[in-house]
Amino acid sequence: MNRDDLRRLLESVLDRQTTIEDAMKKLAELPAKDLGFAVVDSHREIRVGYPEVIYCAGKTAEQVKKIVASMMESGSDILATRANAEIADAVLKICPDAVFHPLGRTITIKRSEKVTPESYIAIVCAGTSDLPVVEEAAETAKLLGNRVEKVVDVGVAGIHRIISKLEVIRGAKVVIVVAGMEGALASVVGGLVDKPVIAVPTSVGYGASFGGMAALLAMLNSCAAGVSVVNIDNGFGAAYIASIINHL
């Protein structure tokens, strides 16, 4: 249930189309729904504007399926991240119109029509190996009601590649930069645009990249103002923040 749903429910009670008892039953599930192994935050969309997101890593396919079934009752959009084919098959059995995005490891179920701003989010990545994080960010942003423009494989080893894409990048309201190795692309983009840059370090790289720690530290120490940083491989987190900015 979102804010519009709550408003319609209250108006329905006011118009005597819904009884107080029926409304109370629906409102009783708003704070949370206890499934035994998980407590679904049914109130989150009303509270912060976006429904709860399912992080699938560490959960069984059956657990994710039951969480999805619970959330489907509210009619909200559903996003599951870090999903695999087994989890996707389980979800598709109860929701055939769910969409599994293998590269980004996301499952999306669209139930509402959100107002999409004319402005867009640009997602820029250094290399093809960063695409799983790019796709997680892109699918998250799109489900949250944003237009997305992707600029891929424009890392600093061939810095000339980004020059031809500057118009698209500068035209965005907010830019997500995804890069592994030494993570230098975030500083480059930060020095070229007048928009907020959200940097996502990835775990792509050889031994001394330490699973993304080198890129993370480089981005945190960026000399370009206007660059903020999320956790390693956290395309979802970057897209969530970018969506809030894009809707301001």
Buried (B, 14 or more C-beta within 10 A) or exposed (E): BBEEBBEBBEEBBEEEEBEEEEBEEBBEBBEBBEEEEBEBBBBBBBEEBBBBBBBBEEBEBEBBBBBBEBBBEBEBBBBBBBBBEEBBEBBBEEBEEBBBBEEBBBBBBBBBEBEBBEBBBBBBBBBEBBBBBBBBBBBBBBBBBBBBBBBBBBBBEEEEBBEEBEEBBBBBBBBBBBBBBBBBBBBBBBBBBEBBBBBBBBBBBEEEBBBBBBBBBBBBEBEBEBBBBBEBBBBBBBBBBBBBBBBE
